[in-house]
Amino acid sequence: MTACVITATEDRMVEGLVQQMVTRNMYLMPIVCDTEAVGIVTRYELLRLMIR
């Protein structure tokens, strides 16, 4: 059985990422461009950006 991986595109707004991660209780979100993974963002990193 394969789990569905929740990802975000590199042009997604920070507020939307934070909302999705908090709603789904996620701490990491893979960032993709087309079908290739280009990075991972953490909830901590996003919250630090929003505080600034």
N, CA, C, O and CB atoms as a CASP TS submission, in Angstrom:
PFRMAT TS
TARGET T0000
AUTHOR 0000-0000-0000
METHOD Language model
MODEL 1
PARENT N/A
ATOM      1  N   MET     1       0.847  -1.167   0.000  1.00  0.00           N
ATOM      2  CA  MET     1       0.000   0.000   0.000  1.00  0.00           C
ATOM      3  C   MET     1       0.899   1.239   0.000  1.00  0.00           C
ATOM      4  O   MET     1       1.861   1.310   0.765  1.00  0.00           O
ATOM      5  CB  MET     1      -0.967  -0.007   1.223  1.00  0.00           C
ATOM      6  N   THR     2       0.587   2.210  -0.852  1.00  0.00           N
ATOM      7  CA  THR     2       1.347   3.444  -0.967  1.00  0.00           C
ATOM      8  C   THR     2       0.513   4.611  -0.454  1.00  0.00           C
ATOM      9  O   THR     2      -0.654   4.767  -0.813  1.00  0.00           O
ATOM     10  CB  THR     2       1.783   3.685  -2.428  1.00  0.00           C
ATOM     11  N   ALA     3       1.133   5.424   0.391  1.00  0.00           N
ATOM     12  CA  ALA     3       0.439   6.592   0.924  1.00  0.00           C
ATOM     13  C   ALA     3       0.535   7.740  -0.074  1.00  0.00           C
ATOM     14  O   ALA     3       1.523   7.857  -0.799  1.00  0.00           O
ATOM     15  CB  ALA     3       1.029   7.009   2.296  1.00  0.00           C
ATOM     16  N   CYS     4      -0.476   8.575  -0.112  1.00  0.00           N
ATOM     17  CA  CYS     4      -0.472   9.757  -0.964  1.00  0.00           C
ATOM     18  C   CYS     4       0.414  10.818  -0.314  1.00  0.00           C
ATOM     19  O   CYS     4       0.205  11.188   0.841  1.00  0.00           O
ATOM     20  CB  CYS     4      -1.923  10.296  -1.191  1.00  0.00           C
ATOM     21  N   VAL     5       1.398  11.302  -1.057  1.00  0.00           N
ATOM     22  CA  VAL     5       2.316  12.308  -0.536  1.00  0.00           C
ATOM     23  C   VAL     5       1.768  13.691  -0.850  1.00  0.00           C
ATOM     24  O   VAL     5       1.440  13.991  -1.998  1.00  0.00           O
ATOM     25  CB  VAL     5       3.739  12.129  -1.131  1.00  0.00           C
ATOM     26  N   ILE     6       1.670  14.527   0.167  1.00  0.00           N
ATOM     27  CA  ILE     6       1.190  15.890  -0.002  1.00  0.00           C
ATOM     28  C   ILE     6       2.397  16.774  -0.246  1.00  0.00           C
ATOM     29  O   ILE     6       3.333  16.794   0.554  1.00  0.00           O
ATOM     30  CB  ILE     6       0.370  16.374   1.240  1.00  0.00           C
ATOM     31  N   THR     7       2.377  17.509  -1.358  1.00  0.00           N
ATOM     32  CA  THR     7       3.492  18.370  -1.730  1.00  0.00           C
ATOM     33  C   THR     7       2.983  19.766  -2.033  1.00  0.00           C
ATOM     34  O   THR     7       1.778  20.009  -2.091  1.00  0.00           O
ATOM     35  CB  THR     7       4.249  17.797  -2.940  1.00  0.00           C
ATOM     36  N   ALA     8       3.929  20.684  -2.226  1.00  0.00           N
ATOM     37  CA  ALA     8       3.600  22.047  -2.626  1.00  0.00           C
ATOM     38  C   ALA     8       4.541  22.450  -3.752  1.00  0.00           C
ATOM     39  O   ALA     8       5.650  21.927  -3.867  1.00  0.00           O
ATOM     40  CB  ALA     8       3.705  23.038  -1.421  1.00  0.00           C
ATOM     41  N   THR     9       4.089  23.380  -4.575  1.00  0.00           N
ATOM     42  CA  THR     9       4.944  23.899  -5.638  1.00  0.00           C
ATOM     43  C   THR     9       5.786  25.038  -5.085  1.00  0.00           C
ATOM     44  O   THR     9       5.467  25.618  -4.047  1.00  0.00           O
ATOM     45  CB  THR     9       4.102  24.375  -6.854  1.00  0.00           C
ATOM     46  N   GLU    10       6.865  25.348  -5.792  1.00  0.00           N
ATOM     47  CA  GLU    10       7.790  26.366  -5.313  1.00  0.00           C
ATOM     48  C   GLU    10       7.217  27.783  -5.324  1.00  0.00           C
ATOM     49  O   GLU    10       7.790  28.681  -4.709  1.00  0.00           O
ATOM     50  CB  GLU    10       9.027  26.332  -6.139  1.00  0.00           C
ATOM     51  N   ASP    11       6.097  27.996  -6.013  1.00  0.00           N
ATOM     52  CA  ASP    11       5.497  29.334  -6.060  1.00  0.00           C
ATOM     53  C   ASP    11       4.331  29.501  -5.087  1.00  0.00           C
ATOM     54  O   ASP    11       3.618  30.503  -5.153  1.00  0.00           O
ATOM     55  CB  ASP    11       5.023  29.631  -7.462  1.00  0.00           C
ATOM     56  N   ARG    12       4.126  28.547  -4.195  1.00  0.00           N
ATOM     57  CA  ARG    12       3.033  28.594  -3.224  1.00  0.00           C
ATOM     58  C   ARG    12       3.302  29.662  -2.164  1.00  0.00           C
ATOM     59  O   ARG    12       4.438  29.824  -1.719  1.00  0.00           O
ATOM     60  CB  ARG    12       2.842  27.215  -2.558  1.00  0.00           C
ATOM     61  N   MET    13       2.277  30.378  -1.768  1.00  0.00           N
ATOM     62  CA  MET    13       2.403  31.437  -0.765  1.00  0.00           C
ATOM     63  C   MET    13       2.646  30.824   0.623  1.00  0.00           C
ATOM     64  O   MET    13       2.125  29.755   0.942  1.00  0.00           O
ATOM     65  CB  MET    13       1.129  32.331  -0.752  1.00  0.00           C
ATOM     66  N   VAL    14       3.437  31.516   1.428  1.00  0.00           N
ATOM     67  CA  VAL    14       3.815  31.040   2.757  1.00  0.00           C
ATOM     68  C   VAL    14       2.583  30.804   3.627  1.00  0.00           C
ATOM     69  O   VAL    14       2.499  29.783   4.310  1.00  0.00           O
ATOM     70  CB  VAL    14       4.755  32.044   3.436  1.00  0.00           C
ATOM     71  N   GLU    15       1.639  31.720   3.614  1.00  0.00           N
ATOM     72  CA  GLU    15       0.447  31.596   4.462  1.00  0.00           C
ATOM     73  C   GLU    15      -0.337  30.324   4.136  1.00  0.00           C
ATOM     74  O   GLU    15      -0.845  29.653   5.035  1.00  0.00           O
ATOM     75  CB  GLU    15      -0.458  32.827   4.292  1.00  0.00           C
ATOM     76  N   GLY    16      -0.431  29.999   2.843  1.00  0.00           N
ATOM     77  CA  GLY    16      -1.139  28.788   2.431  1.00  0.00           C
ATOM     78  C   GLY    16      -0.431  27.526   2.883  1.00  0.00           C
ATOM     79  O   GLY    16      -1.071  26.552   3.280  1.00  0.00           O
ATOM     80  N   LEU    17       0.902  27.545   2.822  1.00  0.00           N
ATOM     81  CA  LEU    17       1.681  26.393   3.289  1.00  0.00           C
ATOM     82  C   LEU    17       1.486  26.179   4.788  1.00  0.00           C
ATOM     83  O   LEU    17       1.262  25.056   5.239  1.00  0.00           O
ATOM     84  CB  LEU    17       3.177  26.587   2.971  1.00  0.00           C
ATOM     85  N   VAL    18       1.574  27.266   5.554  1.00  0.00           N
ATOM     86  CA  VAL    18       1.412  27.160   7.005  1.00  0.00           C
ATOM     87  C   VAL    18       0.029  26.627   7.340  1.00  0.00           C
ATOM     88  O   VAL    18      -0.104  25.740   8.182  1.00  0.00           O
ATOM     89  CB  VAL    18       1.639  28.527   7.682  1.00  0.00           C
ATOM     90  N   GLN    19      -0.987  27.150   6.701  1.00  0.00           N
ATOM     91  CA  GLN    19      -2.358  26.710   6.973  1.00  0.00           C
ATOM     92  C   GLN    19      -2.516  25.221   6.683  1.00  0.00           C
ATOM     93  O   GLN    19      -3.092  24.491   7.490  1.00  0.00           O
ATOM     94  CB  GLN    19      -3.361  27.522   6.136  1.00  0.00           C
ATOM     95  N   GLN    20      -2.011  24.769   5.544  1.00  0.00           N
ATOM     96  CA  GLN    20      -2.135  23.356   5.189  1.00  0.00           C
ATOM     97  C   GLN    20      -1.347  22.472   6.154  1.00  0.00           C
ATOM     98  O   GLN    20      -1.824  21.411   6.557  1.00  0.00           O
ATOM     99  CB  GLN    20      -1.654  23.125   3.755  1.00  0.00           C
ATOM    100  N   MET    21      -0.155  22.903   6.521  1.00  0.00           N
ATOM    101  CA  MET    21       0.664  22.094   7.419  1.00  0.00           C
ATOM    102  C   MET    21       0.055  21.998   8.812  1.00  0.00           C
ATOM    103  O   MET    21       0.089  20.933   9.428  1.00  0.00           O
ATOM    104  CB  MET    21       2.063  22.670   7.510  1.00  0.00           C
ATOM    105  N   VAL    22      -0.498  23.092   9.313  1.00  0.00           N
ATOM    106  CA  VAL    22      -1.131  23.068  10.633  1.00  0.00           C
ATOM    107  C   VAL    22      -2.411  22.238  10.597  1.00  0.00           C
ATOM    108  O   VAL    22      -2.657  21.437  11.499  1.00  0.00           O
ATOM    109  CB  VAL    22      -1.436  24.500  11.114  1.00  0.00           C
ATOM    110  N   THR    23      -3.222  22.425   9.562  1.00  0.00           N
ATOM    111  CA  THR    23      -4.481  21.678   9.440  1.00  0.00           C
ATOM    112  C   THR    23      -4.238  20.173   9.380  1.00  0.00           C
ATOM    113  O   THR    23      -4.980  19.400   9.985  1.00  0.00           O
ATOM    114  CB  THR    23      -5.246  22.130   8.193  1.00  0.00           C
ATOM    115  N   ARG    24      -3.217  19.762   8.661  1.00  0.00           N
ATOM    116  CA  ARG    24      -2.919  18.336   8.483  1.00  0.00           C
ATOM    117  C   ARG    24      -1.887  17.809   9.489  1.00  0.00           C
ATOM    118  O   ARG    24      -1.457  16.660   9.393  1.00  0.00           O
ATOM    119  CB  ARG    24      -2.418  18.091   7.072  1.00  0.00           C
ATOM    120  N   ASN    25      -1.490  18.652  10.453  1.00  0.00           N
ATOM    121  CA  ASN    25      -0.511  18.286  11.471  1.00  0.00           C
ATOM    122  C   ASN    25       0.796  17.785  10.853  1.00  0.00           C
ATOM    123  O   ASN    25       1.337  16.756  11.257  1.00  0.00           O
ATOM    124  CB  ASN    25      -1.090  17.222  12.391  1.00  0.00           C
ATOM    125  N   MET    26       1.288  18.531   9.868  1.00  0.00           N
ATOM    126  CA  MET    26       2.521  18.193   9.176  1.00  0.00           C
ATOM    127  C   MET    26       3.652  19.067   9.696  1.00  0.00           C
ATOM    128  O   MET    26       3.439  20.234  10.025  1.00  0.00           O
ATOM    129  CB  MET    26       2.360  18.359   7.650  1.00  0.00           C
ATOM    130  N   TYR    27       4.840  18.512   9.770  1.00  0.00           N
ATOM    131  CA  TYR    27       6.006  19.272  10.198  1.00  0.00           C
ATOM    132  C   TYR    27       6.985  19.504   9.054  1.00  0.00           C
ATOM    133  O   TYR    27       7.840  20.385   9.139  1.00  0.00           O
ATOM    134  CB  TYR    27       6.704  18.556  11.334  1.00  0.00           C
ATOM    135  N   LEU    28       6.867  18.728   7.994  1.00  0.00           N
ATOM    136  CA  LEU    28       7.710  18.864   6.804  1.00  0.00           C
ATOM    137  C   LEU    28       6.833  18.856   5.565  1.00  0.00           C
ATOM    138  O   LEU    28       5.823  18.154   5.522  1.00  0.00           O
ATOM    139  CB  LEU    28       8.766  17.730   6.733  1.00  0.00           C
ATOM    140  N   MET    29       7.214  19.636   4.552  1.00  0.00           N
ATOM    141  CA  MET    29       6.473  19.650   3.286  1.00  0.00           C
ATOM    142  C   MET    29       7.477  19.609   2.144  1.00  0.00           C
ATOM    143  O   MET    29       8.299  20.516   2.011  1.00  0.00           O
ATOM    144  CB  MET    29       5.548  20.914   3.175  1.00  0.00           C
ATOM    145  N   PRO    30       7.421  18.559   1.312  1.00  0.00           N
ATOM    146  CA  PRO    30       8.287  18.522   0.134  1.00  0.00           C
ATOM    147  C   PRO    30       7.855  19.591  -0.877  1.00  0.00           C
ATOM    148  O   PRO    30       6.663  19.795  -1.105  1.00  0.00           O
ATOM    149  CB  PRO    30       8.257  17.117  -0.517  1.00  0.00           C
ATOM    150  N   ILE    31       8.826  20.258  -1.469  1.00  0.00           N
ATOM    151  CA  ILE    31       8.570  21.262  -2.496  1.00  0.00           C
ATOM    152  C   ILE    31       8.987  20.658  -3.837  1.00  0.00           C
ATOM    153  O   ILE    31      10.096  20.142  -3.976  1.00  0.00           O
ATOM    154  CB  ILE    31       9.345  22.608  -2.201  1.00  0.00           C
ATOM    155  N   VAL    32       8.086  20.727  -4.822  1.00  0.00           N
ATOM    156  CA  VAL    32       8.343  20.112  -6.121  1.00  0.00           C
ATOM    157  C   VAL    32       8.236  21.131  -7.248  1.00  0.00           C
ATOM    158  O   VAL    32       7.506  22.118  -7.157  1.00  0.00           O
ATOM    159  CB  VAL    32       7.372  18.961  -6.362  1.00  0.00           C
ATOM    160  N   CYS    33       8.984  20.859  -8.314  1.00  0.00           N
ATOM    161  CA  CYS    33       8.897  21.606  -9.562  1.00  0.00           C
ATOM    162  C   CYS    33       8.637  20.570 -10.636  1.00  0.00           C
ATOM    163  O   CYS    33       9.476  19.704 -10.888  1.00  0.00           O
ATOM    164  CB  CYS    33      10.209  22.455  -9.855  1.00  0.00           C
ATOM    165  N   ASP    34       7.477  20.654 -11.272  1.00  0.00           N
ATOM    166  CA  ASP    34       6.981  19.612 -12.176  1.00  0.00           C
ATOM    167  C   ASP    34       6.847  18.327 -11.361  1.00  0.00           C
ATOM    168  O   ASP    34       5.997  18.267 -10.472  1.00  0.00           O
ATOM    169  CB  ASP    34       7.945  19.409 -13.420  1.00  0.00           C
ATOM    170  N   THR    35       7.639  17.315 -11.624  1.00  0.00           N
ATOM    171  CA  THR    35       7.553  16.077 -10.847  1.00  0.00           C
ATOM    172  C   THR    35       8.827  15.814 -10.054  1.00  0.00           C
ATOM    173  O   THR    35       8.996  14.731  -9.494  1.00  0.00           O
ATOM    174  CB  THR    35       7.268  14.900 -11.767  1.00  0.00           C
ATOM    175  N   GLU    36       9.721  16.791 -10.001  1.00  0.00           N
ATOM    176  CA  GLU    36      10.999  16.616  -9.323  1.00  0.00           C
ATOM    177  C   GLU    36      11.019  17.369  -7.989  1.00  0.00           C
ATOM    178  O   GLU    36      10.639  18.537  -7.920  1.00  0.00           O
ATOM    179  CB  GLU    36      12.148  17.095 -10.220  1.00  0.00           C
ATOM    180  N   ALA    37      11.466  16.685  -6.938  1.00  0.00           N
ATOM    181  CA  ALA    37      11.599  17.322  -5.633  1.00  0.00           C
ATOM    182  C   ALA    37      12.763  18.307  -5.675  1.00  0.00           C
ATOM    183  O   ALA    37      13.860  17.960  -6.112  1.00  0.00           O
ATOM    184  CB  ALA    37      11.810  16.263  -4.512  1.00  0.00           C
ATOM    185  N   VAL    38      12.521  19.538  -5.221  1.00  0.00           N
ATOM    186  CA  VAL    38      13.570  20.552  -5.221  1.00  0.00           C
ATOM    187  C   VAL    38      13.918  21.018  -3.809  1.00  0.00           C
ATOM    188  O   VAL    38      14.865  21.784  -3.633  1.00  0.00           O
ATOM    189  CB  VAL    38      13.144  21.741  -6.064  1.00  0.00           C
ATOM    190  N   GLY    39      13.173  20.573  -2.808  1.00  0.00           N
ATOM    191  CA  GLY    39      13.483  20.967  -1.444  1.00  0.00           C
ATOM    192  C   GLY    39      12.449  20.496  -0.449  1.00  0.00           C
ATOM    193  O   GLY    39      11.448  19.873  -0.802  1.00  0.00           O
ATOM    194  N   ILE    40      12.717  20.811   0.802  1.00  0.00           N
ATOM    195  CA  ILE    40      11.791  20.504   1.894  1.00  0.00           C
ATOM    196  C   ILE    40      11.735  21.737   2.782  1.00  0.00           C
ATOM    197  O   ILE    40      12.766  22.339   3.084  1.00  0.00           O
ATOM    198  CB  ILE    40      12.239  19.220   2.709  1.00  0.00           C
ATOM    199  N   VAL    41      10.542  22.108   3.195  1.00  0.00           N
ATOM    200  CA  VAL    41      10.385  23.234   4.113  1.00  0.00           C
ATOM    201  C   VAL    41       9.744  22.697   5.396  1.00  0.00           C
ATOM    202  O   VAL    41       8.907  21.795   5.361  1.00  0.00           O
ATOM    203  CB  VAL    41       9.513  24.388   3.471  1.00  0.00           C
ATOM    204  N   THR    42      10.155  23.269   6.517  1.00  0.00           N
ATOM    205  CA  THR    42       9.603  22.845   7.801  1.00  0.00           C
ATOM    206  C   THR    42       8.613  23.881   8.323  1.00  0.00           C
ATOM    207  O   THR    42       8.643  25.046   7.927  1.00  0.00           O
ATOM    208  CB  THR    42      10.730  22.617   8.826  1.00  0.00           C
ATOM    209  N   ARG    43       7.752  23.442   9.204  1.00  0.00           N
ATOM    210  CA  ARG    43       6.784  24.353   9.815  1.00  0.00           C
ATOM    211  C   ARG    43       7.512  25.444  10.597  1.00  0.00           C
ATOM    212  O   ARG    43       7.092  26.601  10.591  1.00  0.00           O
ATOM    213  CB  ARG    43       5.815  23.580  10.742  1.00  0.00           C
ATOM    214  N   TYR    44       8.594  25.079  11.264  1.00  0.00           N
ATOM    215  CA  TYR    44       9.387  26.034  12.022  1.00  0.00           C
ATOM    216  C   TYR    44       9.938  27.147  11.121  1.00  0.00           C
ATOM    217  O   TYR    44       9.876  28.325  11.475  1.00  0.00           O
ATOM    218  CB  TYR    44      10.533  25.315  12.731  1.00  0.00           C
ATOM    219  N   GLU    45      10.474  26.771   9.961  1.00  0.00           N
ATOM    220  CA  GLU    45      11.014  27.770   9.032  1.00  0.00           C
ATOM    221  C   GLU    45       9.932  28.732   8.556  1.00  0.00           C
ATOM    222  O   GLU    45      10.158  29.939   8.471  1.00  0.00           O
ATOM    223  CB  GLU    45      11.663  27.081   7.829  1.00  0.00           C
ATOM    224  N   LEU    46       8.756  28.192   8.247  1.00  0.00           N
ATOM    225  CA  LEU    46       7.664  29.038   7.761  1.00  0.00           C
ATOM    226  C   LEU    46       7.159  29.986   8.848  1.00  0.00           C
ATOM    227  O   LEU    46       6.890  31.155   8.571  1.00  0.00           O
ATOM    228  CB  LEU    46       6.512  28.171   7.251  1.00  0.00           C
ATOM    229  N   LEU    47       7.031  29.499  10.064  1.00  0.00           N
ATOM    230  CA  LEU    47       6.561  30.349  11.150  1.00  0.00           C
ATOM    231  C   LEU    47       7.576  31.460  11.447  1.00  0.00           C
ATOM    232  O   LEU    47       7.185  32.584  11.759  1.00  0.00           O
ATOM    233  CB  LEU    47       6.301  29.508  12.412  1.00  0.00           C
ATOM    234  N   ARG    48       8.870  31.153  11.353  1.00  0.00           N
ATOM    235  CA  ARG    48       9.896  32.188  11.530  1.00  0.00           C
ATOM    236  C   ARG    48       9.771  33.269  10.466  1.00  0.00           C
ATOM    237  O   ARG    48       9.928  34.452  10.765  1.00  0.00           O
ATOM    238  CB  ARG    48      11.301  31.569  11.484  1.00  0.00           C
ATOM    239  N   LEU    49       9.486  32.871   9.216  1.00  0.00           N
ATOM    240  CA  LEU    49       9.304  33.859   8.145  1.00  0.00           C
ATOM    241  C   LEU    49       8.099  34.754   8.400  1.00  0.00           C
ATOM    242  O   LEU    49       8.147  35.956   8.135  1.00  0.00           O
ATOM    243  CB  LEU    49       9.147  33.157   6.799  1.00  0.00           C
ATOM    244  N   MET    50       7.026  34.176   8.910  1.00  0.00           N
ATOM    245  CA  MET    50       5.811  34.953   9.141  1.00  0.00           C
ATOM    246  C   MET    50       5.975  35.933  10.296  1.00  0.00           C
ATOM    247  O   MET    50       5.322  36.977  10.310  1.00  0.00           O
ATOM    248  CB  MET    50       4.642  34.026   9.415  1.00  0.00           C
ATOM    249  N   ILE    51       6.836  35.617  11.269  1.00  0.00           N
ATOM    250  CA  ILE    51       7.043  36.497  12.409  1.00  0.00           C
ATOM    251  C   ILE    51       7.796  37.751  12.008  1.00  0.00           C
ATOM    252  O   ILE    51       7.555  38.822  12.566  1.00  0.00           O
ATOM    253  CB  ILE    51       7.792  35.769  13.508  1.00  0.00           C
ATOM    254  N   ARG    52       8.708  37.633  11.046  1.00  0.00           N
ATOM    255  CA  ARG    52       9.524  38.778  10.629  1.00  0.00           C
ATOM    256  C   ARG    52       8.719  39.891  10.066  1.00  0.00           C
ATOM    257  O   ARG    52       9.274  40.917   9.675  1.00  0.00           O
ATOM    258  CB  ARG    52      10.527  38.364   9.629  1.00  0.00           C
TER
END
